[in-house]
């Protein structure tokens, strides 16, 4: 087993407080490069990513994102390219593009951790406002924001209790 990967999964945390140190371009590019390695349904790559480092744009994102409690130094907006989804003949009710948003998010969070950054996902925001602020092309819809920065020494208390159920408590083995 690759203990380094397992250790990264076990030690990654959602970061809710960042320092004001900027995120290096090389760190941001390393995290973005990992996004292309996230699992994608049919390997179709239906997602686009908007990288944001401009302080005025980050402030504007915060203004339209009630779920963005942290003050990130960078953000990656995971978007779905709906014209591309339709071009592949994927039906509107198919959950595949949204599942891929989740796999992209998980990959970005782990990549940020590996790059020495803190990260936290945000799903509570005005999609229309974010698309407008970022000047996204028609049909490219923001679905999730990953906030990035250097973790502050002190973090707000966890929103849920530490620990949680053991893995055995949430798994049902096949019966046969």
C-alpha positions as CSV (number, residue, x, y, z in Angstrom):
1,X,0.0,0.0,0.0
2,X,1.1,3.6,-0.6
3,X,1.1,5.0,2.9
4,X,1.8,8.5,1.7
5,X,-1.5,8.6,-0.2
6,X,-3.4,7.2,2.7
7,X,-1.8,9.6,5.1
8,X,-2.7,12.6,2.8
9,X,-6.3,11.4,2.8
10,X,-6.4,11.1,6.6
11,X,-4.7,14.4,7.3
12,X,-6.4,16.7,4.8
13,X,-8.8,19.1,6.5
14,X,-11.2,21.8,5.4
15,X,-9.4,25.1,6.1
16,X,-11.6,28.0,7.2
17,X,-8.9,30.6,8.0
18,X,-6.0,31.6,5.8
19,X,-3.0,33.9,6.3
20,X,-2.6,36.8,3.9
21,X,0.4,35.3,2.2
22,X,-0.3,35.0,-1.5
23,X,-0.6,31.6,-3.2
24,X,2.4,31.1,-5.5
25,X,1.6,30.7,-9.2
26,X,3.6,27.4,-9.2
27,X,1.5,26.0,-6.4
28,X,-1.8,27.1,-8.1
29,X,-0.6,25.6,-11.4
30,X,0.4,22.3,-9.7
31,X,-3.1,22.1,-8.1
32,X,-4.8,22.9,-11.4
33,X,-2.7,20.3,-13.3
34,X,-4.0,17.6,-10.9
35,X,-7.6,18.5,-11.8
36,X,-7.2,16.8,-15.2
37,X,-6.3,13.6,-13.4
38,X,-9.7,13.4,-11.5
39,X,-12.0,10.7,-12.7
40,X,-14.4,11.8,-15.3
41,X,-17.4,9.8,-16.7
42,X,-16.4,8.3,-20.0
43,X,-13.2,10.4,-19.8
44,X,-15.2,13.2,-21.5
45,X,-13.7,16.1,-19.6
46,X,-16.9,18.2,-19.4
47,X,-15.5,20.6,-16.8
48,X,-13.8,23.9,-17.0
49,X,-11.9,25.6,-14.2
50,X,-11.6,29.3,-13.5
51,X,-8.6,30.3,-11.4
52,X,-8.9,33.5,-9.4
53,X,-6.1,35.3,-7.6
54,X,-7.1,39.0,-8.1
55,X,-8.1,40.5,-4.7
56,X,-11.0,42.5,-6.1
57,X,-12.4,39.4,-7.8
58,X,-12.0,37.3,-4.7
59,X,-13.8,40.0,-2.7
60,X,-16.6,40.0,-5.3
61,X,-16.9,36.2,-5.1
62,X,-17.2,36.5,-1.3
63,X,-20.0,39.0,-1.7
64,X,-22.1,36.6,-3.7
65,X,-21.1,33.5,-1.8
66,X,-22.8,33.2,1.7
67,X,-21.0,29.8,2.1
68,X,-17.6,31.4,1.7
69,X,-16.7,32.0,5.4
70,X,-13.0,32.1,4.7
71,X,-11.0,34.8,3.0
72,X,-9.0,32.9,0.4
73,X,-5.9,34.2,-1.4
74,X,-6.9,32.1,-4.5
75,X,-9.9,30.2,-5.7
76,X,-10.7,27.6,-8.3
77,X,-14.2,27.6,-9.6
78,X,-15.3,24.2,-11.0
79,X,-17.6,24.6,-13.9
80,X,-19.7,22.4,-16.1
81,X,-19.5,23.0,-19.9
82,X,-23.2,22.4,-20.6
83,X,-22.9,22.8,-24.4
84,X,-20.3,20.0,-24.3
85,X,-22.5,17.9,-22.1
86,X,-25.4,18.2,-24.7
87,X,-23.0,17.6,-27.6
88,X,-22.2,14.2,-26.1
89,X,-25.9,13.4,-25.9
90,X,-26.0,13.3,-22.1
91,X,-29.5,13.7,-20.9
92,X,-30.3,16.7,-18.7
93,X,-31.3,14.4,-15.8
94,X,-28.1,12.4,-15.9
95,X,-26.1,13.0,-12.6
96,X,-22.7,12.3,-14.3
97,X,-21.6,15.9,-14.7
98,X,-22.4,16.6,-11.0
99,X,-20.6,13.4,-9.9
100,X,-17.6,14.6,-11.8
101,X,-17.8,18.0,-10.0
102,X,-17.4,16.0,-6.8
103,X,-14.4,13.9,-8.1
104,X,-12.8,17.1,-9.3
105,X,-13.3,18.8,-5.9
106,X,-11.8,15.8,-4.0
107,X,-8.8,15.8,-6.3
108,X,-8.3,19.6,-6.0
109,X,-8.6,19.4,-2.1
110,X,-6.0,16.6,-2.0
111,X,-3.7,18.3,-4.5
112,X,-3.8,21.5,-2.5
113,X,-2.9,19.6,0.7
114,X,0.0,18.0,-1.2
115,X,1.1,21.4,-2.4
116,X,1.2,22.7,1.2
117,X,-1.9,24.8,0.9
118,X,-5.1,24.8,2.8
119,X,-8.4,24.4,0.9
120,X,-12.1,24.4,1.5
121,X,-15.1,23.8,-0.8
122,X,-18.0,26.2,-1.1
123,X,-21.3,25.3,-2.7
124,X,-23.5,28.2,-1.4
125,X,-23.2,31.0,-4.0
126,X,-25.1,32.7,-6.7
127,X,-24.2,30.8,-9.9
128,X,-25.4,33.7,-12.1
129,X,-23.4,36.3,-10.2
130,X,-20.2,34.1,-10.2
131,X,-20.6,33.5,-13.9
132,X,-21.0,37.2,-14.5
133,X,-18.1,38.3,-12.2
134,X,-15.7,35.8,-13.9
135,X,-17.0,36.5,-17.5
136,X,-17.6,32.8,-18.1
137,X,-18.6,31.8,-21.6
138,X,-22.3,31.2,-22.3
139,X,-23.3,27.7,-21.1
140,X,-20.3,27.3,-18.7
141,X,-21.9,27.1,-15.3
142,X,-20.0,27.4,-12.0
143,X,-20.9,24.5,-9.7
144,X,-18.4,24.6,-6.8
145,X,-15.6,26.9,-5.5
146,X,-12.4,25.6,-3.9
147,X,-10.9,28.3,-1.7
148,X,-7.1,28.2,-1.4
149,X,-4.5,29.8,0.8
150,X,-1.9,29.1,3.5
151,X,-3.6,27.8,6.6
152,X,-3.7,30.2,9.5
153,X,-2.2,28.8,12.7
154,X,-5.5,29.1,14.5
155,X,-8.6,27.7,12.8
156,X,-12.3,28.2,13.8
157,X,-13.8,25.3,15.7
158,X,-14.9,22.4,13.5
159,X,-18.5,22.6,12.4
160,X,-19.1,19.0,13.4
161,X,-17.7,16.9,16.2
162,X,-14.3,15.3,15.7
163,X,-14.1,11.7,15.0
164,X,-17.4,10.4,13.8
165,X,-18.5,6.9,13.1
166,X,-15.9,4.2,12.4
167,X,-15.7,3.0,8.8
168,X,-17.3,-0.3,9.9
169,X,-20.4,1.6,11.1
170,X,-21.1,3.0,7.6
171,X,-20.3,0.0,5.5
172,X,-22.6,-2.9,4.6
173,X,-20.9,-5.9,3.1
174,X,-22.5,-7.8,0.3
175,X,-24.7,-10.7,1.2
176,X,-24.4,-13.9,-0.7
